Amino acid sequence: MSTSTRRARERASTRERIIEAALHVLETDGAAALTIRRIATDIEYSAPVVYQHFANKDALVLELVAYGHRLMLAEFQQAAEEPGIDRRMMRIASEYVRFAGEHPHLYGVMNGTTVDADERRRVAEPAIGVLKELLTTWSDTHDVVLADPDEACEIIWGTLYGIASLGHLGTIGSERARRLAEQALRAILLGWRAEAPGSG
């Protein structure tokens, strides 16, 4: 192995350790505890080593946001393998809310204002893309012409976001929120089908 290859691997390994440590701090103690100094201490490096990989805390948080959306994307891709488009749509709703309940602090930074809105949208795009594809399949299957597919996707995404937020309330909880998300999505889809030409 060449020296440059070994150094590249060591650098990648160090970066991975930083991200893992940051995730642990975030999930265990919340966003307020997430500092470069804390992460450096946890991985037994100096703060300048962390800064070699991330220019500042905001850059590190953006990487965590991207990581969270990759996790969500993997869940969505599994949901997309369900038999039947209606079941796939319900599974997407359930998985979105489950993810928010299982990773409350990560979900919080994924949707918070710490990271620029355009950057958050960019890293969320692959997961949103899966939802768009499923919505297109759903509309084709049920002969529903959506006037604005992007807007329809935003309606669903916003609905799931709202119900996931309710899930953090003690009076609602994650399990009930998952059921509410499925009910809400079912109502939206039924409404679109009812509005379709020839449905009445």
C-alpha positions, 0 to 999 in steps of 0.5 A: 500500500502506498503512503498516499493511499494509507494516509487517505484511508487514515483520513477517511477513518478519522472523519468517520470517527468524528461523525460517529462521535458527533452522532453519539453526542447528538442522540445522547445529549442533544444538539446543545451538547454538540461542540467541536471541543466535546467531540475532540475529547470523546475521540481523544484528538485535539480540536485542530484535528477535527477542524482539519475535517470540518471547517466549523460546527455548522459544517459538521451539523450539515454532515449529520443532516445529510447522514440522517437523510441517507438513513431515511432514504434507506427506510424509504427504499425498503418501503418502496419494495412493498407489494402494492402501491397503496401499501407502499404509500402507507409504509412511507408514512409510517416509516417517516414518523417512526424515524422521527420518533427513534432519532428525535435529536437527529430529526430535530437538526434535519429540520431545524434552522441551524443548517441553511434551508437550501442545503437541507433541501439539497440533502433531503432531495434523494428521499423526497425523490423516492416519495415523488416516484411512489406518488407518480406510480400511485397516480398512474395506478389510480388514473389520478391526474395531479395538477402539480405533482411537486406540490402534491409531494410537498403536501404529503411531506408537510403532513408527515412532518407535522404529525411526526412533530406531534409524536414528540408530545407525551399525549400522542407518542410515536406509535399513535403518531404513526397511525395518525400519519397513515390515516392522514395520508389515506384521507389525502389520497382518497380526496385526490381520487374523489376529485379525479374526472369520472370518479363521481 
